[in-house]
Amino acid sequence: MWLVILLLLSIVFIIVATTKLKLHPFLVLLITAFGYGVFCGKMSLADVVKSVNSGFGGTIGYIGIVILAGSVIGTFLEKSGGAFKLAESTLKLVGQKNVPLAMSIIGYIVSISVFCDSGFVILAALGKGLSRKAKISLATSAVALSLGLYATHTMVPPTPGPIAAAGLLKADLGLVILWGLLVSVIALAAGWLFAVKFASKVYINPEAGAEESDPEELAAQGPSALKSVIPILLPIILIVLRSVGSLESHPFGVGNVAAFISFIGQPVVALLVGVFFALLLPKKLTTEMLSASGWVGQAVVAAATIIIITGCGGAFGKVLQNSGISDVVKGYLGESAGLSIWLPFIIAAALKTAQGSSTVAIITTAGIVGPLLGALGLGAPTARALAVVAIGAGSMVVSHANDSYFWVVIGLSKMSVKDGYKLQTLGTLVEGGAAAIALWIISLIVL
C-alpha cells in the first residue's frame, strides 16, 4: 500500500513543482525518481542510482536519434514553405466551400511532423484568408485547424511525444502508428463536427486586421505538395512495413528482402531516410541551413529538451519498475484490459490539465504507466500500442490558460479569453473524449 501512496504523492509533487514552483520538468522528474527510489524501502541507495542511470541511458539510447530526426524533418517542412504548400493542395482537393474540413485535414497532416504551435502560426493566415472568401466566422476555421493539429500531434509518430511514449512503454512503433492513425481520424471527425456545429455560432470577423500577404503567393514559394509530403509519409510507411513483416506469417518471407525491410523500417533508419528527403525541400540547400545556427541547429535545440525530459521519464519508470509496484497494482486491479486502458488516459489528462504541456504529460505518464502495463493487462504488443495512444488522447484534455498553445490559438484568431475557454478548451475535451471512447471500444474488441 505504501508504494501506491508514494506513487500518488509523486504525481502530486510533479504537478505542484511544474505548475506552482515553475521548475523544469527535467529537474522535477529526476528529483521524483531519486525520491521515490529512496523512500520506497525496496532498494538500496546504490540500486537507486543504478536504476536512474540505466533508465535514463536506455531510454535515450533507444529513442534519442528518432526524436532528433523527427525534429529536423519538421523544421525543414516548416521553414521551406512545404507545410503551406500542403495546405494549398488539400484545399484544392476538398474544395473552397469546405473550409472547416480543409483546415482540419491540413492540420492533421502537418502536425505529424510539425509541432502544433508552429503549425498554427504557419497556417493561421491561410485560415483567415479562406474564411474571408467563404464569408464564415474565423472561429470555425481556427478551431477546425487547432483541433486538426492536435489530433496527430498527440497520437501519431513521428511527433516527438508519441515517439517518446512508445520508447518508454517499449511499444512497436508501427503498431502505434496504425492504431494512432485510426483513433486520431475519429478524434479529427469529432473536432471537425465541434467546429462546424458549435464554433460556427461564435462570430469572429475574419476581415479585421487582415494580413497583407496573400496565402496563395506564399504557397507558391514552397516546394511541391508531393515533395513536401514524402518526408512525412515515407518513414511512416517504412516503419509500418517492418511491423507487418514481423508478423508470424512472414508476408515478406525470410530472405534478403525481408532483412532489408526489417533494416530500413527500423525507426531510426526510417526517420533518417525522411531527413534525407527533407533536405531536398529548400529551393537551394546551403551549408548555413546545416550549421549549428541554421535550420538543423534549431531542430537540435528543439529536440534536446524533449530528449532530456524523455530520459528522465525513463529513469523514473525504471525506479518504479525495480520497486516492485507492478505486483502491488496487479493485486488491486487484476488484469481487466477493457477497464485498465482508461488509467493511462486519466493520468495523462490530469497532468495535461494541471501543467499545460501535452508533451510533458505524455512523457511523464509513460514513465509512470510503463512499469504497470503487465499488472493492467496491457503487456501484449497491441495493448502496449493502444496504451501509447491512450496517453496521447489524455494529453489533449484540456488546453486552457496554462497551455502555450491555448494562447497561440486565441491570439492569432482574435478570440477573447472567454471564447477561448468556450471553443479551444471545450473542443479539446470533446476531441480527447471521443478518442478515449474509441480506444475503449477498440480495447474491448481486440484485447
C-alpha positions as CSV (number, residue, x, y, z in Angstrom):
1,M,0.0,0.0,0.0
2,W,2.9,2.4,0.8
3,L,4.2,2.0,-2.8
4,V,0.8,3.2,-4.2
5,I,0.6,6.1,-1.7
6,L,4.1,7.1,-2.6
7,L,3.3,7.0,-6.3
8,L,0.3,9.3,-5.8
9,L,2.5,11.6,-3.7
10,S,5.0,11.6,-6.6
11,I,2.3,12.6,-9.1
12,V,1.1,15.4,-6.8
13,F,4.7,16.6,-6.5
14,I,5.2,16.6,-10.2
15,I,2.1,18.7,-10.7
16,V,2.9,21.2,-7.9
17,A,6.5,21.5,-8.9
18,T,5.8,22.2,-12.6
19,T,2.8,24.5,-12.1
20,K,3.3,26.4,-8.8
21,L,7.0,26.3,-8.5
22,K,7.6,26.5,-12.3
23,L,10.5,24.0,-12.1
24,H,11.8,22.5,-15.3
25,P,10.2,19.0,-16.0
26,F,13.7,17.5,-16.3
27,L,14.6,18.6,-12.8
28,V,11.2,17.6,-11.4
29,L,11.3,14.1,-12.9
30,L,14.9,13.5,-11.8
31,I,14.1,14.6,-8.2
32,T,11.0,12.4,-8.2
33,A,12.9,9.3,-9.5
34,F,15.5,9.6,-6.7
35,G,12.9,10.5,-4.1
36,Y,10.7,7.5,-4.9
37,G,13.6,5.2,-5.0
38,V,15.0,6.3,-1.6
39,F,11.6,6.3,0.2
40,C,10.1,3.2,-1.3
41,G,12.1,1.0,1.0
42,K,12.7,-1.7,-1.6
43,M,16.1,-0.7,-3.0
44,S,19.5,0.1,-1.6
45,L,20.9,3.6,-2.3
46,A,23.3,2.1,-4.8
47,D,20.4,0.3,-6.6
48,V,18.5,3.6,-6.8
49,V,21.4,5.3,-8.6
50,K,21.9,2.3,-10.9
51,S,18.2,2.3,-11.8
52,V,18.2,6.1,-12.6
53,N,21.3,5.8,-14.8
54,S,20.1,2.7,-16.7
55,G,16.6,4.1,-17.1
56,F,17.9,7.4,-18.4
57,G,20.6,5.9,-20.7
58,G,18.5,3.1,-22.0
59,T,15.6,5.3,-23.0
60,I,17.7,7.9,-24.8
61,G,19.8,5.2,-26.5
62,Y,16.6,3.8,-27.9
63,I,14.7,6.9,-28.9
64,G,17.0,9.9,-28.9
65,I,18.1,9.8,-32.6
66,V,14.5,9.2,-33.7
67,I,13.2,12.3,-31.9
68,L,16.1,14.3,-33.3
69,A,15.4,13.2,-36.9
70,G,11.7,13.9,-36.5
71,S,12.6,17.4,-35.3
72,V,14.8,18.1,-38.3
73,I,12.0,16.9,-40.7
74,G,9.5,19.2,-39.1
75,T,11.8,22.2,-39.1
76,F,12.6,21.8,-42.8
77,L,9.0,21.3,-43.7
78,E,8.1,24.5,-41.8
79,K,10.8,26.8,-43.0
80,S,10.9,25.7,-46.6
81,G,7.2,26.5,-47.1
82,G,6.3,22.9,-47.6
83,A,3.6,22.9,-44.9
84,F,1.9,25.8,-46.6
85,K,2.1,24.1,-50.0
86,L,0.4,21.0,-48.4
87,A,-2.3,23.3,-47.1
88,E,-3.0,24.7,-50.5
89,S,-3.2,21.3,-52.2
90,T,-5.5,20.0,-49.5
91,L,-7.8,22.9,-50.1
92,K,-8.0,22.2,-53.8
93,L,-8.8,18.6,-53.0
94,V,-11.8,19.2,-50.7
95,G,-13.0,22.4,-52.4
96,Q,-13.1,26.1,-51.4
97,K,-16.5,25.8,-49.9
98,N,-15.5,23.2,-47.3
99,V,-13.1,25.5,-45.4
100,P,-13.5,23.8,-42.0
101,L,-12.9,20.4,-43.4
102,A,-9.9,21.6,-45.3
103,M,-8.4,23.2,-42.3
104,S,-9.0,20.1,-40.2
105,I,-7.2,17.9,-42.8
106,I,-4.4,20.4,-43.3
107,G,-3.7,20.5,-39.5
108,Y,-4.0,16.7,-39.3
109,I,-1.3,16.2,-42.0
110,V,1.1,19.0,-41.0
111,S,1.2,18.1,-37.3
112,I,2.5,14.6,-37.9
113,S,6.0,16.2,-38.0
114,V,5.5,19.9,-37.1
115,F,4.7,21.0,-33.5
116,C,1.1,22.2,-33.3
117,D,2.1,25.6,-32.1
118,S,4.3,26.2,-35.1
119,G,1.7,24.6,-37.4
120,F,-1.0,27.0,-36.3
121,V,1.3,30.0,-36.7
122,I,2.2,28.9,-40.2
123,L,-1.4,28.2,-41.3
124,A,-3.3,30.9,-39.4
125,A,-3.0,33.4,-42.3
126,L,-4.4,30.8,-44.7
127,G,-7.4,30.2,-42.4
128,K,-8.2,33.9,-42.2
129,G,-8.0,34.3,-46.0
130,L,-10.2,31.3,-46.6
131,S,-12.7,32.5,-44.0
132,R,-13.0,35.8,-45.7
133,K,-13.6,34.2,-49.1
134,A,-16.1,31.8,-47.8
135,K,-17.8,34.5,-45.6
136,I,-17.7,32.4,-42.5
137,S,-16.7,33.1,-38.9
138,L,-13.0,32.9,-38.3
139,A,-13.8,30.9,-35.2
140,T,-14.9,28.0,-37.3
141,S,-11.8,27.7,-39.4
142,A,-9.5,28.4,-36.4
143,V,-11.0,25.8,-34.2
144,A,-11.0,23.2,-37.1
145,L,-7.3,23.9,-37.6
146,S,-6.3,23.8,-34.0
147,L,-8.1,20.5,-33.3
148,G,-6.9,19.0,-36.5
149,L,-3.3,19.8,-35.5
150,Y,-3.9,18.4,-32.0
151,A,-5.2,15.0,-33.3
152,T,-1.9,13.8,-34.8
153,H,0.4,16.0,-32.5
154,T,-0.6,13.8,-29.5
155,M,-1.2,10.4,-31.1
156,V,0.8,9.7,-34.3
157,P,4.6,9.3,-34.6
158,P,6.9,10.8,-35.7
159,T,5.7,13.6,-33.5
160,P,8.1,13.6,-30.5
161,G,5.6,13.0,-27.7
162,P,4.2,9.7,-29.1
163,I,7.7,8.5,-30.2
164,A,8.9,9.1,-26.6
165,A,5.9,7.3,-25.1
166,A,6.4,4.3,-27.5
167,G,10.0,4.1,-26.3
168,L,9.2,4.3,-22.6
169,L,6.4,1.7,-23.0
170,K,8.6,-0.5,-25.3
171,A,5.7,-0.5,-27.9
172,D,6.1,-1.4,-31.5
173,L,6.2,2.0,-33.4
174,G,4.5,0.5,-36.4
175,L,1.5,-0.6,-34.3
176,V,1.4,2.7,-32.6
177,I,1.2,4.5,-36.0
178,L,-1.5,2.2,-37.2
179,W,-3.7,2.5,-34.1
180,G,-2.8,6.1,-33.7
181,L,-4.0,6.9,-37.2
182,L,-7.3,5.1,-36.7
183,V,-8.1,6.8,-33.4
184,S,-6.8,10.2,-34.5
185,V,-9.2,10.1,-37.5
186,I,-12.1,9.5,-35.1
187,A,-10.8,12.4,-32.9
188,L,-10.4,14.5,-36.1
189,A,-14.0,13.9,-37.0
190,A,-15.2,14.9,-33.6
191,G,-13.1,18.1,-33.7
192,W,-14.5,19.0,-37.2
193,L,-18.1,18.4,-36.1
194,F,-17.5,20.6,-33.0
195,A,-16.1,23.4,-35.2
196,V,-19.0,23.4,-37.7
197,K,-21.8,22.8,-35.2
198,F,-20.6,24.8,-32.2
199,A,-17.7,27.1,-33.0
200,S,-19.6,28.5,-36.0
201,K,-22.1,30.0,-33.6
202,V,-19.4,32.3,-32.3
203,Y,-18.8,35.0,-34.9
204,I,-15.3,36.5,-35.2
205,N,-14.8,38.8,-38.2
206,P,-12.1,37.5,-40.4
207,E,-11.7,40.9,-42.1
208,A,-10.4,42.7,-39.0
209,G,-6.6,43.1,-39.1
210,A,-6.3,41.1,-42.3
211,E,-2.7,40.4,-43.3
212,E,-1.3,42.0,-46.4
213,S,0.3,38.8,-47.6
214,D,-1.6,36.5,-50.0
215,P,-1.7,32.9,-48.9
216,E,-1.6,31.7,-52.5
217,E,1.5,33.7,-53.1
218,L,3.1,32.2,-50.0
219,A,2.2,28.7,-51.1
220,A,3.8,29.3,-54.5
221,Q,7.2,29.9,-52.9
222,G,7.3,26.4,-51.3
223,P,8.2,23.0,-52.8
224,S,5.6,20.9,-54.5
225,A,2.9,19.1,-52.4
226,L,4.3,15.7,-53.4
227,K,7.9,16.7,-52.4
228,S,6.6,18.1,-49.1
229,V,4.6,15.0,-48.1
230,I,7.3,12.5,-48.8
231,P,9.4,13.2,-45.7
232,I,6.3,12.7,-43.5
233,L,4.7,9.7,-45.1
234,L,7.8,7.7,-46.3
235,P,9.1,7.0,-42.7
236,I,5.6,6.0,-41.6
237,I,5.2,3.6,-44.5
238,L,8.7,2.0,-43.8
239,I,8.0,1.6,-40.1
240,V,4.6,0.0,-40.8
241,L,6.1,-2.3,-43.4
242,R,8.6,-3.5,-40.9
243,S,5.8,-4.2,-38.4
244,V,3.9,-6.2,-41.0
245,G,7.0,-8.1,-41.9
246,S,7.5,-9.1,-38.3
247,L,4.1,-11.0,-38.2
248,E,4.3,-14.7,-37.6
249,S,3.0,-15.3,-41.2
250,H,6.2,-13.6,-42.5
251,P,4.4,-11.9,-45.5
252,F,7.8,-10.8,-47.0
253,G,9.4,-14.2,-46.5
254,V,12.7,-14.7,-44.5
255,G,15.3,-13.9,-47.1
256,N,17.2,-10.8,-48.2
257,V,14.1,-8.8,-49.0
258,A,12.7,-9.4,-45.5
259,A,16.0,-8.5,-44.0
260,F,16.2,-5.2,-45.9
261,I,12.6,-4.3,-45.0
262,S,13.4,-5.0,-41.4
263,F,16.5,-2.8,-41.6
264,I,15.1,0.2,-43.4
265,G,11.9,0.0,-41.3
266,Q,13.8,0.4,-38.0
267,P,12.5,3.7,-36.7
268,V,16.0,5.3,-36.6
269,V,16.7,4.3,-40.2
270,A,13.3,5.2,-41.5
271,L,13.4,8.7,-39.9
272,L,16.9,9.3,-41.3
273,V,15.6,8.5,-44.7
274,G,12.9,11.1,-44.1
275,V,15.6,13.6,-43.1
276,F,17.3,13.0,-46.5
277,F,14.2,13.9,-48.4
278,A,13.5,16.8,-46.0
279,L,16.9,18.2,-47.1
280,L,15.6,18.4,-50.6
281,L,12.7,20.7,-49.7
282,P,14.5,24.1,-49.8
283,K,15.0,25.6,-53.3
284,K,18.7,25.7,-52.6
285,L,20.3,23.8,-49.7
286,T,23.1,25.8,-48.2
287,T,25.7,25.0,-45.6
288,E,24.2,27.7,-43.4
289,M,21.0,25.7,-43.1
290,L,23.0,22.7,-41.9
291,S,25.1,24.7,-39.4
292,A,24.7,24.9,-35.6
293,S,22.9,28.3,-36.0
294,G,20.8,27.2,-39.1
295,W,17.8,25.0,-39.5
296,V,19.5,21.9,-38.4
297,G,20.9,23.6,-35.3
298,Q,17.4,25.0,-34.4
299,A,16.0,21.5,-34.8
300,V,18.6,20.0,-32.5
301,V,17.9,22.6,-29.8
302,A,14.2,22.0,-30.0
303,A,14.7,18.2,-29.8
304,A,17.3,18.3,-27.0
305,T,14.7,19.4,-24.3
306,I,12.3,16.6,-25.3
307,I,15.1,14.0,-25.3
308,I,16.3,15.0,-21.9
309,I,12.8,15.0,-20.4
310,T,12.2,11.6,-22.0
311,G,15.3,10.3,-20.5
312,C,14.3,11.5,-17.0
313,G,10.9,9.9,-17.6
314,G,12.7,6.6,-18.4
315,A,14.7,7.0,-15.2
316,F,11.6,7.4,-13.1
317,G,9.9,4.5,-14.9
318,K,12.9,2.2,-14.2
319,V,12.9,3.1,-10.5
320,L,9.1,2.3,-10.3
321,Q,9.8,-1.0,-12.1
322,N,12.5,-2.0,-9.7
323,S,10.5,-1.1,-6.7
324,G,8.0,-3.9,-7.4
325,I,5.0,-1.6,-7.7
326,S,3.6,-3.6,-10.6
327,D,2.8,-6.6,-8.4
328,V,1.0,-4.3,-5.9
329,V,-1.1,-2.7,-8.6
330,K,-1.9,-6.1,-10.1
331,G,-3.3,-7.1,-6.7
332,Y,-5.6,-4.2,-6.7
333,L,-6.7,-4.0,-10.3
334,G,-6.4,-7.5,-11.7
335,E,-6.0,-7.9,-15.5
336,S,-9.1,-6.3,-17.0
337,A,-7.6,-4.6,-20.1
338,G,-11.1,-3.2,-21.1
339,L,-11.1,-1.1,-18.0
340,S,-7.4,-0.5,-17.4
341,I,-7.0,1.3,-20.8
342,W,-8.6,4.2,-19.0
343,L,-5.8,4.6,-16.5
344,P,-3.2,6.0,-18.9
345,F,-5.8,8.4,-20.3
346,I,-6.8,9.6,-16.9
347,I,-3.3,10.2,-15.6
348,A,-2.2,12.0,-18.8
349,A,-5.4,14.1,-18.7
350,A,-4.8,15.1,-15.1
351,L,-1.1,16.1,-15.8
352,K,-2.1,17.9,-19.0
353,T,-4.8,19.9,-17.3
354,A,-2.6,20.7,-14.4
355,Q,0.7,21.8,-16.1
356,G,-0.3,22.6,-19.7
357,S,2.2,20.8,-21.9
358,S,0.9,17.8,-23.8
359,T,4.5,16.5,-24.5
360,V,5.4,16.7,-20.8
361,A,2.1,15.0,-19.9
362,I,2.8,12.2,-22.4
363,I,6.3,11.5,-21.3
364,T,5.6,11.7,-17.6
365,T,2.5,9.4,-17.9
366,A,4.5,6.9,-20.0
367,G,7.2,6.8,-17.3
368,I,4.5,6.1,-14.6
369,V,2.4,3.7,-16.6
370,G,5.3,1.7,-18.3
371,P,6.1,-0.5,-15.3
372,L,2.4,-1.1,-14.6
373,L,1.4,-2.4,-18.1
374,G,1.7,-6.1,-17.1
375,A,-0.4,-5.5,-14.0
376,L,-3.0,-3.7,-16.1
377,G,-3.3,-6.5,-18.6
378,L,-1.7,-4.3,-21.2
379,G,1.6,-6.2,-21.7
380,A,0.9,-7.6,-25.2
381,P,2.2,-5.7,-28.3
382,T,-1.2,-4.5,-29.4
383,A,-2.1,-3.5,-25.9
384,R,1.1,-1.5,-25.4
385,A,0.5,0.4,-28.7
386,L,-3.1,1.2,-27.5
387,A,-1.7,2.4,-24.2
388,V,0.6,4.8,-26.0
389,V,-2.4,6.2,-28.0
390,A,-4.5,6.4,-24.8
391,I,-1.8,8.5,-23.2
392,G,-1.8,10.8,-26.3
393,A,-5.6,11.1,-26.1
394,G,-5.4,12.1,-22.5
395,S,-2.7,14.7,-23.2
396,M,-5.3,16.7,-25.2
397,V,-7.6,17.1,-22.2
398,V,-7.7,20.1,-21.8
399,S,-6.0,23.1,-23.3
400,H,-6.5,26.2,-21.2
401,A,-4.7,29.2,-19.8
402,N,-1.6,27.3,-18.6
403,D,-1.0,25.9,-22.2
404,S,1.0,28.0,-24.6
405,Y,-1.0,26.5,-27.5
406,F,-4.1,28.0,-26.0
407,W,-2.7,31.5,-26.2
408,V,-1.3,30.9,-29.7
409,V,-4.8,29.9,-30.9
410,I,-6.8,32.7,-29.3
411,G,-4.2,35.3,-30.1
412,L,-4.0,34.6,-33.8
413,S,-7.7,34.0,-34.1
414,K,-8.7,37.2,-32.2
415,M,-10.7,35.3,-29.7
416,S,-11.5,36.7,-26.2
417,V,-10.3,34.5,-23.3
418,K,-13.9,33.7,-22.6
419,D,-14.4,32.5,-26.2
420,G,-11.1,30.6,-25.9
421,Y,-12.4,28.6,-23.0
422,K,-15.7,28.0,-24.8
423,L,-14.1,26.9,-28.1
424,Q,-10.5,25.7,-27.6
425,T,-10.8,24.3,-24.1
426,L,-14.2,22.6,-24.7
427,G,-13.1,21.5,-28.2
428,T,-10.0,19.7,-26.8
429,L,-12.3,18.0,-24.2
430,V,-14.6,16.8,-26.9
431,E,-11.8,15.6,-29.1
432,G,-9.9,13.8,-26.4
433,G,-13.1,12.3,-25.0
434,A,-14.0,10.9,-28.4
435,A,-10.5,9.4,-28.8
436,A,-10.8,7.8,-25.3
437,I,-14.2,6.2,-26.0
438,A,-13.0,4.9,-29.4
439,L,-9.9,3.4,-27.7
440,W,-12.1,1.8,-25.0
441,I,-14.4,0.2,-27.6
442,I,-11.3,-1.0,-29.6
443,S,-9.8,-2.5,-26.5
444,L,-12.9,-4.5,-25.8
445,I,-12.7,-6.0,-29.3
446,V,-9.0,-6.6,-29.8
447,L,-7.6,-7.2,-26.3
